[in-house]
Amino acid sequence: MTSPNRRRASLFPSCFPAAAAAALVVACTEKGPPPAPPVPEVTTVDVIQRDVPIGAELTATLHGLEDVELRARVEGYLKSIDYAEGSEVKKGALLFTIDDKPYRAKLAESKGALARAKASLSKADLDVKRYRPLAAEKAISQAELDNAITAQQAAKAQVDAAAANAENAALDLGYTRITAPVAGLVGRAQRKVGDLVGKGEATLLTTLSSIDPVRVTVNMPEALYLRYAKRLQAAAAERKPAADSGPGAQLLLSDGSIYPEKGRLILIDRSVDSQTGTLRADLAFPNPTRILRPGLYAKVLYKEEVRMGALLVPQRAVQELQGQFTVVLVDAENKAQSRKVKTGPRVDNLWILEEGVKPGDKVIVEGAQKVRDGMLVKAEPAPPEPASPPPQAGPVPAAASIGAAASKAESSSR
């Protein structure tokens, strides 16, 4: 009979080889090399080099080349409005008529007074002509001749006064017809037919603006004026197109569109505003289609400089951390390299890099956050950048052959 101890001892040798084999398999499995991580995929673009015009913008306000307030210069009741409100009129076109009956009567009265004065002068002239030889022959006293001469001089003065009164009456009668002093766009009537106008003040009737060309006013910072002072003064003196004598000026409208016509500089103001540190300048833009109207908001864009051989990358390829700008390159061995760069102005959706890259470098635009220096990457070229939308004009306060963007360039470089 086998004892329990002997049976228990005989069991261990038979079980041990199987357990050891299992442990060995587990140990081998745990000590094997881990699977290699997948190579991160990134998209890249080449650093491009080209000459880049750097622009800026100035806020502008639009006016008529001439904005004329038409006012009633004589008192009376408005008899008629003789134009279509909001329409274009020619120079000399009749716009308003004031009741002229009182002024016709006054003119007739003044003409009668002038006729009487002329008759008195004629009699005085005859008296002097008759008295002179009589006084020479002592037929009449010298005092009588002197009185006749004095009466003649008084009659001449009365004729002059009556003529002036008649001229004033004729002017007042003329003021009852308000005509367009220039050709242009006339606004709505400020008074209605039957209103009493001109009583105690020159009542505003409407405003007329000549709008071809239209006047565009900007306020240049003092530093910007000094940068282009010689060219601006020459352009203003000769009234050349802006593009001929300064940075080319363009007009950016509030809907983001660029106005197709080029402007010319027509005015640089006398002095710099001491409160704002800006200098007013006016440009004239042709307006053949009459799209531009007084009061429209716009910006004047101008080319400040041309950066020769600038190195450009998409803005999204540049990373900023605590004021430091970096890009991630992919070298010839498909390894990532972080590179510090010095940034310049932004141009559309690109960024000028002044230091840190060279033409042809491949810069990561998508996936840079997934890689580290020296890491192997799988690089694919990025699809072409979509065209950047035109800049949107926003309400901001408003020269020249200058056009528009000192503030934009400075903020971009910051």
C-alpha positions as CSV (number, residue, x, y, z in Angstrom):
1,M,0.0,0.0,0.0
2,T,1.4,3.4,-1.1
3,S,1.5,6.0,1.6
4,P,-0.1,9.4,1.0
5,N,3.3,11.1,1.4
6,R,4.9,9.0,-1.4
7,R,1.9,9.7,-3.7
8,R,2.2,13.4,-3.1
9,A,5.9,13.4,-3.8
10,S,5.5,11.5,-7.0
11,L,3.0,14.1,-8.3
12,F,5.5,17.1,-8.2
13,P,8.0,15.8,-10.8
14,S,5.2,15.1,-13.3
15,C,3.7,18.6,-12.9
16,F,6.9,20.6,-12.8
17,P,8.0,20.4,-16.4
18,A,4.6,21.8,-17.7
19,A,4.6,24.7,-15.3
20,A,8.1,25.6,-16.0
21,A,7.5,25.6,-19.8
22,A,4.5,27.9,-19.3
23,A,6.5,30.3,-17.2
24,L,9.3,30.3,-19.8
25,V,6.9,31.1,-22.5
26,V,5.4,34.0,-20.5
27,A,8.9,35.3,-19.6
28,C,10.0,35.2,-23.3
29,T,6.8,37.1,-24.3
30,E,7.3,39.9,-21.8
31,K,11.0,40.5,-22.6
32,G,10.5,40.8,-26.4
33,P,11.0,44.2,-28.1
34,P,7.8,46.4,-28.3
35,P,6.3,47.1,-31.8
36,A,7.7,50.3,-33.5
37,P,5.3,53.3,-33.3
38,P,3.8,54.4,-36.6
39,V,5.7,57.2,-38.5
40,P,3.6,60.4,-38.1
41,E,2.3,61.9,-41.3
42,V,2.7,65.6,-41.9
43,T,2.1,68.0,-44.8
44,T,4.7,70.5,-46.0
45,V,5.2,73.4,-48.2
46,D,8.4,74.8,-49.7
47,V,9.7,78.2,-48.5
48,I,9.2,80.5,-51.5
49,Q,11.2,83.5,-52.4
50,R,9.9,86.5,-54.4
51,D,9.7,90.3,-54.5
52,V,6.7,91.3,-52.3
53,P,5.0,94.8,-52.2
54,I,4.3,95.7,-48.6
55,G,1.1,97.8,-48.3
56,A,-0.8,99.8,-45.7
57,E,-4.1,101.5,-45.3
58,L,-5.6,104.8,-44.1
59,T,-9.2,105.3,-43.2
60,A,-10.9,107.6,-45.7
61,T,-14.1,109.6,-46.0
62,L,-15.7,110.6,-49.3
63,H,-17.0,114.0,-50.2
64,G,-18.1,115.7,-53.4
65,L,-15.2,117.5,-55.1
66,E,-17.3,120.5,-54.4
67,D,-20.1,120.3,-51.7
68,V,-22.3,123.4,-52.1
69,E,-25.0,124.3,-49.6
70,L,-27.8,126.2,-51.5
71,R,-29.6,128.7,-49.3
72,A,-32.3,131.3,-49.7
73,R,-30.7,134.7,-49.8
74,V,-34.0,136.7,-49.8
75,E,-37.1,136.3,-47.7
76,G,-40.2,134.9,-49.3
77,Y,-42.5,132.0,-49.7
78,L,-41.1,129.0,-51.6
79,K,-43.1,128.9,-54.9
80,S,-41.8,125.8,-56.5
81,I,-39.2,123.0,-56.4
82,D,-37.9,122.7,-59.9
83,Y,-35.8,119.5,-59.9
84,A,-36.1,115.8,-59.1
85,E,-34.6,115.1,-55.7
86,G,-31.5,112.9,-55.7
87,S,-30.9,113.5,-59.4
88,E,-28.0,114.9,-61.4
89,V,-28.3,118.5,-62.7
90,K,-26.3,120.6,-65.0
91,K,-24.7,123.9,-64.1
92,G,-27.2,126.7,-64.2
93,A,-30.3,124.4,-63.9
94,L,-33.2,126.0,-62.0
95,L,-33.7,124.3,-58.6
96,F,-36.0,126.5,-56.5
97,T,-38.2,129.5,-57.1
98,I,-39.3,132.0,-54.4
99,D,-42.3,134.2,-54.9
100,D,-40.9,137.2,-56.7
101,K,-43.8,139.6,-56.9
102,P,-42.6,141.9,-54.0
103,Y,-39.1,142.0,-55.6
104,R,-40.5,142.9,-59.1
105,A,-42.4,145.7,-57.5
106,K,-39.3,146.9,-55.6
107,L,-37.3,146.8,-58.8
108,A,-39.9,148.8,-60.7
109,E,-39.9,151.4,-57.9
110,S,-36.2,151.7,-57.8
111,K,-36.0,152.1,-61.6
112,G,-38.6,154.9,-61.3
113,A,-36.4,156.6,-58.6
114,L,-33.4,156.2,-60.9
115,A,-35.2,157.8,-63.8
116,R,-36.2,160.8,-61.6
117,A,-32.7,161.2,-60.4
118,K,-31.4,161.2,-63.9
119,A,-33.9,163.8,-64.9
120,S,-32.8,166.0,-62.0
121,L,-29.2,165.5,-63.0
122,S,-30.0,166.5,-66.6
123,K,-31.7,169.8,-65.4
124,A,-28.7,170.5,-63.1
125,D,-26.3,169.9,-66.0
126,L,-28.3,172.4,-68.1
127,D,-28.3,175.0,-65.4
128,V,-24.5,174.8,-64.9
129,K,-24.0,174.9,-68.7
130,R,-26.3,178.1,-68.9
131,Y,-24.9,179.8,-65.8
132,R,-21.2,179.6,-66.7
133,P,-21.2,182.1,-69.6
134,L,-23.6,184.4,-67.7
135,A,-21.3,184.4,-64.6
136,A,-18.3,185.1,-66.9
137,E,-20.1,188.2,-68.2
138,K,-21.2,189.2,-64.7
139,A,-24.8,188.8,-65.7
140,I,-25.4,186.6,-62.6
141,S,-23.5,186.4,-59.4
142,Q,-20.8,183.8,-58.8
143,A,-22.9,182.5,-55.9
144,E,-25.7,181.5,-58.3
145,L,-23.2,179.5,-60.4
146,D,-21.8,177.9,-57.3
147,N,-25.2,176.8,-56.2
148,A,-25.9,175.4,-59.7
149,I,-22.7,173.4,-59.5
150,T,-23.5,172.1,-56.0
151,A,-27.0,171.1,-57.2
152,Q,-25.4,169.3,-60.2
153,Q,-23.1,167.3,-57.8
154,A,-26.0,166.4,-55.6
155,A,-28.0,165.2,-58.6
156,K,-25.1,163.0,-59.6
157,A,-25.0,161.5,-56.1
158,Q,-28.7,160.9,-56.3
159,V,-28.3,159.1,-59.6
160,D,-25.6,156.9,-58.2
161,A,-27.7,156.0,-55.1
162,A,-30.7,155.3,-57.2
163,A,-28.7,153.1,-59.6
164,A,-27.3,151.2,-56.6
165,N,-30.8,150.7,-55.3
166,A,-32.0,149.5,-58.7
167,E,-29.0,147.1,-58.9
168,N,-29.8,145.7,-55.4
169,A,-33.5,145.3,-56.4
170,A,-32.4,143.4,-59.5
171,L,-30.1,141.2,-57.4
172,D,-32.8,140.4,-54.9
173,L,-35.1,139.5,-57.8
174,G,-32.5,137.3,-59.2
175,Y,-32.1,135.5,-55.8
176,T,-35.7,134.4,-56.1
177,R,-34.4,131.8,-58.6
178,I,-31.9,129.4,-57.1
179,T,-29.9,127.7,-59.8
180,A,-27.1,125.1,-59.7
181,P,-23.7,126.8,-59.4
182,V,-21.9,123.6,-60.5
183,A,-23.0,120.4,-62.2
184,G,-23.5,117.5,-59.8
185,L,-25.8,115.4,-57.7
186,V,-28.5,117.4,-55.8
187,G,-29.9,116.1,-52.5
188,R,-33.4,116.1,-51.1
189,A,-35.2,119.5,-50.6
190,Q,-35.0,120.7,-47.0
191,R,-38.1,122.8,-47.3
192,K,-41.5,122.3,-48.9
193,V,-43.5,124.5,-51.3
194,G,-45.3,127.2,-49.3
195,D,-42.6,127.4,-46.6
196,L,-41.4,130.9,-45.6
197,V,-37.6,130.9,-46.2
198,G,-34.9,133.5,-45.8
199,K,-36.5,135.3,-42.8
200,G,-33.7,136.4,-40.6
201,E,-31.2,133.8,-41.9
202,A,-30.2,132.2,-45.1
203,T,-32.4,129.1,-45.0
204,L,-30.7,125.8,-46.2
205,L,-32.7,124.5,-49.2
206,T,-30.5,121.6,-50.3
207,T,-26.9,120.5,-50.9
208,L,-25.3,120.0,-54.3
209,S,-22.2,117.8,-54.7
210,S,-20.0,117.4,-57.8
211,I,-19.1,113.7,-57.8
212,D,-17.0,113.1,-60.9
213,P,-14.4,113.1,-59.6
214,V,-15.1,112.5,-56.0
215,R,-12.9,113.8,-53.1
216,V,-11.4,111.2,-50.8
217,T,-10.0,112.6,-47.5
218,V,-7.5,110.8,-45.3
219,N,-5.5,111.8,-42.2
220,M,-1.9,110.7,-42.5
221,P,0.3,110.1,-39.5
222,E,3.1,112.6,-39.2
223,A,5.8,110.0,-39.6
224,L,4.1,108.7,-42.8
225,Y,4.0,112.1,-44.3
226,L,7.7,112.7,-43.6
227,R,8.6,109.4,-45.3
228,Y,7.0,110.5,-48.5
229,A,7.1,114.3,-48.1
230,K,9.0,115.2,-51.3
231,R,6.9,112.9,-53.6
232,L,3.7,114.1,-52.0
233,Q,4.5,117.8,-52.4
234,A,5.5,117.3,-56.0
235,A,2.3,115.3,-56.7
236,A,0.1,117.9,-55.0
237,A,1.7,120.7,-57.0
238,E,1.4,119.0,-60.3
239,R,-1.8,117.1,-59.5
240,K,-0.4,113.9,-61.0
241,P,-2.1,110.5,-60.6
242,A,-1.1,109.0,-57.3
243,A,0.6,106.1,-59.0
244,D,2.9,108.4,-60.9
245,S,4.4,110.3,-58.0
246,G,4.1,108.2,-54.9
247,P,3.0,104.8,-53.7
248,G,0.1,103.7,-55.8
249,A,-3.2,104.5,-54.1
250,Q,-6.3,102.4,-54.3
251,L,-9.7,102.7,-52.8
252,L,-11.0,99.8,-50.7
253,L,-14.8,100.0,-50.3
254,S,-16.8,98.8,-47.3
255,D,-18.0,95.6,-49.1
256,G,-14.3,94.6,-49.5
257,S,-14.1,95.4,-53.2
258,I,-11.3,97.4,-54.7
259,Y,-12.4,100.4,-56.7
260,P,-11.0,100.1,-60.2
261,E,-10.1,103.8,-60.8
262,K,-6.8,105.3,-59.6
263,G,-6.8,108.6,-57.7
264,R,-4.6,111.7,-57.9
265,L,-3.4,113.9,-55.1
266,I,-5.0,117.3,-55.0
267,L,-4.3,118.7,-51.5
268,I,-1.9,118.4,-48.6
269,D,-3.2,120.6,-45.8
270,R,-1.3,123.5,-44.4
271,S,-0.5,122.1,-41.0
272,V,-0.4,119.0,-38.8
273,D,-3.3,118.7,-36.3
274,S,-1.7,119.2,-32.9
275,Q,-4.2,117.0,-31.2
276,T,-4.1,114.0,-33.4
277,G,-0.6,114.3,-34.9
278,T,-2.1,113.8,-38.4
279,L,-2.0,115.7,-41.6
280,R,-5.0,115.9,-43.9
281,A,-4.6,115.0,-47.6
282,D,-7.2,114.8,-50.3
283,L,-7.3,112.6,-53.4
284,A,-9.6,112.9,-56.4
285,F,-10.9,109.6,-57.8
286,P,-12.7,109.5,-61.2
287,N,-16.4,108.4,-60.7
288,P,-17.8,107.9,-64.2
289,T,-20.3,105.3,-63.0
290,R,-21.4,107.4,-60.1
291,I,-21.0,104.5,-57.7
292,L,-19.1,106.7,-55.2
293,R,-21.2,109.0,-53.1
294,P,-20.4,111.6,-50.4
295,G,-20.4,110.0,-47.0
296,L,-19.3,106.5,-48.0
297,Y,-16.8,104.8,-45.8
298,A,-13.6,103.5,-47.4
299,K,-9.9,102.9,-46.9
300,V,-7.1,104.2,-49.1
301,L,-4.6,101.4,-49.8
302,Y,-1.0,102.2,-50.8
303,K,2.2,100.4,-51.5
304,E,4.7,101.3,-48.8
305,E,7.7,99.4,-50.1
306,V,8.8,96.4,-52.2
307,R,10.6,93.7,-50.1
308,M,13.1,92.2,-52.6
309,G,13.7,88.5,-52.4
310,A,11.4,88.0,-49.4
311,L,11.1,84.4,-48.0
312,L,7.5,83.5,-47.5
313,V,5.7,80.7,-45.6
314,P,2.0,80.2,-44.8
315,Q,1.0,81.9,-41.5
316,R,-0.3,78.6,-40.1
317,A,3.3,77.1,-40.4
318,V,4.6,79.6,-37.8
319,Q,4.2,78.8,-34.1
320,E,4.6,81.4,-31.3
321,L,5.5,80.6,-27.7
322,Q,6.3,83.4,-25.2
323,G,7.3,85.8,-27.9
324,Q,9.5,83.3,-29.7
325,F,8.5,82.2,-33.3
326,T,9.4,78.8,-34.6
327,V,8.8,76.6,-37.7
328,V,9.3,72.9,-38.0
329,L,11.3,71.8,-41.1
330,V,11.7,68.4,-42.7
331,D,15.3,67.7,-43.8
332,A,16.6,65.5,-46.6
333,E,16.4,62.4,-44.3
334,N,12.7,63.0,-43.6
335,K,13.5,64.0,-40.0
336,A,11.8,66.9,-38.2
337,Q,13.9,70.0,-37.1
338,S,12.5,72.9,-35.1
339,R,13.9,76.2,-36.1
340,K,13.7,79.7,-34.5
341,V,12.7,82.4,-37.0
342,K,12.5,86.1,-37.2
343,T,9.2,87.3,-38.6
344,G,8.4,90.3,-40.8
345,P,5.2,91.7,-42.1
346,R,2.2,89.5,-43.1
347,V,1.1,89.6,-46.7
348,D,-2.4,88.1,-47.3
349,N,-2.2,84.6,-45.7
350,L,1.6,84.4,-45.9
351,W,4.3,85.6,-43.5
352,I,7.7,87.0,-44.4
353,L,10.5,85.3,-42.5
354,E,13.6,87.4,-42.2
355,E,15.9,84.8,-40.5
356,G,15.9,81.1,-39.9
357,V,15.0,79.6,-43.3
358,K,16.3,79.5,-46.8
359,P,14.6,79.1,-50.2
360,G,13.4,75.5,-50.8
361,D,13.2,74.4,-47.2
362,K,10.3,72.2,-46.5
363,V,8.1,73.6,-43.7
364,I,5.5,71.6,-41.9
365,V,2.0,73.2,-42.1
366,E,-0.1,70.4,-40.7
367,G,1.0,67.9,-38.0
368,A,3.9,69.8,-36.4
369,Q,2.4,69.3,-33.0
370,K,2.8,65.5,-33.4
371,V,6.6,65.5,-34.0
372,R,9.8,66.2,-32.0
373,D,13.3,67.2,-33.1
374,G,15.0,64.3,-34.9
375,M,11.8,62.3,-35.3
376,L,11.3,60.5,-38.6
377,V,8.2,61.7,-40.4
378,K,6.2,60.9,-43.5
379,A,5.9,64.2,-45.4
380,E,3.3,64.9,-48.1
381,P,3.0,68.2,-50.0
382,A,0.2,70.4,-48.8
383,P,-2.6,71.3,-51.3
384,P,-2.5,74.8,-52.7
385,E,-3.5,77.6,-50.4
386,P,-7.0,79.0,-51.1
387,A,-7.0,82.6,-52.2
388,S,-7.4,84.9,-49.2
389,P,-10.6,86.9,-49.1
390,P,-10.3,90.6,-49.6
391,P,-9.8,92.6,-46.4
392,Q,-13.0,93.8,-44.8
393,A,-13.3,97.5,-44.0
394,G,-14.6,98.3,-40.5
395,P,-15.6,101.7,-39.0
396,V,-12.5,103.6,-38.1
397,P,-11.6,107.3,-38.3
398,A,-9.9,108.7,-41.9
399,A,-3.8,112.0,-48.6
400,A,-2.3,111.6,-51.1
401,S,-0.6,109.4,-53.5
402,I,-0.4,107.3,-50.4
403,G,-3.0,104.7,-50.1
404,A,-3.5,102.6,-47.1
405,A,-1.8,100.6,-44.5
406,A,0.9,101.9,-42.2
407,S,-1.0,100.7,-39.2
408,K,-1.6,97.3,-40.7
409,A,2.1,96.7,-41.5
410,E,3.2,97.9,-38.0
411,S,0.7,95.6,-36.2
412,S,1.7,92.7,-38.4
413,S,5.3,93.1,-37.6
414,R,4.5,93.2,-34.0
